[in-house]
Every structure is written in C-alpha cells, then in structure tokens.
C-alpha cells in the first residue's frame, strides 16, 4: 500500500470521476489498434466537460518501455487527448499495468499524470475506494508473480535498456502478444466468487477494514458484484477496450459500470 495513505477527493457539483482500463493500444496490429484508439479518443472527448478526475488503471498500451530519451512510436491521438484533458484541469491518475509497468516519467512530464505503481486507497466524497490494476494480487498465479519480479528487477531493467530501442521494442511487442504469462490473458468466463483471485483478495481486505468499492482492471471481463459478509461492498472490474469498451463513472453518490459502444449505438 502506498505510504501516503488514503488520497482524498471531493467531487465538485456537476462533475464526475471516471475509471477505465486495458486499452492495449498497439495490439494486435497498428491498423486495428488505431480503430480502437479513435473510439477511446471519442470517449475522452465526450467526458471532458463533466470529468473532474480520470483514473487509467493500466495496460493503456500493449507494450510500453521508456528509455532515458526514447519513448515508443505512435499513440499520438490518445496522448494528445489526454494532454488536452489535463490542460483543462482534469486530474489523471495512471496505475501501471503488467504491459506498461516499464514507465518512467514521460506521462508525468507531458500530461502531468500521477503515476502509481501499486494499489492505492482513495476517499472520494466520503466513500472508501481500493484501486489497483490487479495483476499479482490474491492467491495463485505464481508463474506470473515470479516473472513480474524479474521484470521490475533494477538489474534486469538496466540490462534491457542497453538494447537498441528497435530491438527492445520488437522483442517486447513480440512477447507481449505471444506470451500468456506477460499478457495476462485469462478465461473470459466468470470463474465464480470462490475462484476469482481478485474477489478472494478483496474479501480478505474487508477483514482488515471496510471499503465501499474495489476497482480493478487486468481481468478484461466487466464485473459489478456485491461482496462482503453483508454484501455492502462493490467489486468492480472495468473490462477492456478490446471487446467490451466499458468504463465506470462515479457522480459523487453512485458508481455505475457502463459501455461506451452501447451508448453510441442507442
């Protein structure tokens, strides 16, 4: 848990807080990625007048690695739109996911995003939120947990930075698309509350203190479930912008999980 403790946010009258995750821009190829990127940019354009805070819960990119003076090519439209939102005064929190955990300070410097590498508590209008990308939390998935330790190891990262960017990016993109342990691809079927690792983790957290909302990315399957002994906490998985185009919005009182594509087609 972040040593800063809970971060407090008061939602202004007429404003909202938005949560999105797992866009995986760059996958599976440049052409299809740009189609999805345009949809996401349309979404950002639509919410910019009402949004006070935007949470990006990781895997915005299918692979992202920052060298000291080099960043990945592409993604101009989405980065430009995020910069526009930031310039309007919208606060952006970015949780690194398992595909973009090699971020340094580019988004902090260019769009003034607050970068968070671990789970974080927020208090929003008096409601307790537990927010994380979700990878590596809960029981099981030991293969990925071991691999993540390697990925974030300072020595391993130092050696990777010595690869020429053309080689490093090609290797990273290949592994990200082909290797299940890196991609975090999981069965799209709901496994049940007794088998979903993030639900088990959230239930255990409720033994320590009450949270009104647990919000995660990573799982790719949209979920909105009541959990806890008294079913008075909500477990939210944001889904993705590959299949579902889902997001959550909190208006200061209630939180809802919605689909942007369904909204567009109405």
Buried (B, 14 or more C-beta within 10 A) or exposed (E): EEEEEBBEBEBEEEBBBBBBBBBBBBBEEEEEBBEBBEBBBEBBEEBBEBBBBBBBBBBBBBBBBBBEEBBBEBBEBBBEBBBBBBEEEBBBBBBBBBBBBBBBEBBBEBBBBBBBBEBBBBBBEEBBBBBBBBBBBBEEBEEBEEBBEEBEEEEEBEEBBEBEBEEBBEBBBEEBBEEEBBBBEBEEEBEEEEEBBBBBBBBEBBEEEEBBBBBBBBBBBBBBBEBBEEEEBBBBBBBBBBEBBBBBBBBBEEBEBEBBEEEEEE
